[in-house]
């Protein structure tokens, strides 16, 4: 890990952090040789900075905060991703966190395998654990809001319409045969984007009709077949290059 993610509850004083069981059991060996040295930290949901490691053993880690600064702000991008196999979802979550999007909506779709909806990766603790793994790599403290939706139709009526209510929102639907992202309308003028990437079998006809009603632009990613997490990274990278989002 590049940095240590800590929680507000672990501050025993404004500038002193104490990590105890059960978390310390996973950490102390990694930091045992760093006693007295300065390490990177980030507060889950908050700032980032550095702390001096005062003590590291099997009972507790004690750190003295030396300096802090605000984490990078989240980008005004909301992701909608069809539920896929657990290993793919882990990569999707980490991609969302590392690229700093505002929210990630994991949605059960018509063509998606129904058993994926019962995976333990969708439990609140597992979602948080995957987000923390990504924050440990980036050194940041802010993570997107991650929501799980068991019904696409319910999500479409509520969550999807809410995040696309602004007429100026750039709405991108990953779909074979669509236009290139560079020719998508309002790309340079938009200050908010919603990106939808379906499960590996793709969106159903009904789901595509709902996206069309909401004025999503179908964007193609070229002739090559991509896994969900690759398609997501591909789109986010293009959006970064082509706009200020």
Beta strands, then each sheet from edge to edge (+ up, - down):
strand 1: 4-6
strand 2: 11-13
strand 3: 16-20
strand 4: 38-43
strand 5: 48-56
strand 6: 60-69
strand 7: 75-82
strand 8: 101-107
strand 9: 145-149
strand 10: 170-179
strand 11: 193-197
strand 12: 217-219
sheet 1: 1+ 4+ 5- 6+ 3- 2+
sheet 2: 9+ 8+ 7+ 11+ 10+ 12+
end
